């Protein structure tokens, strides 16, 4: 795991716990899709971008944007919280690290569904299938505890995660 993730989980262990009784993917109904798109859009519009070094005075900190400011992982943590509050199982909402179009590390939120994995991103209002983002997938939060899953040489999250 990323050190900032470990620090976040140490501060709020329930946010990083896995209920192994929850499903690992959800059926993608119209109602769930609308909820996912709505949360992605609402958070993207209400949170203002601000780098951790400016915001917190440290290079990397994962936290909720309670003051209205945050960087990529802060957006995704809030989206995850809101979706869990809306009834979507936390185990299907996975923090994910990618390499973006600028060849830089970036955090997105992966939603595992019976119709594939979709990505919520603060860089776009569109919720896209993972393979249409243009990103290289590096690693994601595991579904069996606080550990993370590496995508290795592949950029395919489902294929690699199921190995």
Secondary structure, 3 states (H helix, E strand, C coil): CCHHHHHHHHHCHHHHCCCCCCCCCECCCHHHHHHHHHHHHHHHHHCEECCHHHHCCCCCCCCCCCCCEECHHHHHHHHHHHHHHCCCCHHHEEEEEEECCCCCEEEEEEEEECCEEEEECCCCCCCEEHHHCCCEEEEEECCCCCCEEECCCCCCHHHHHCC
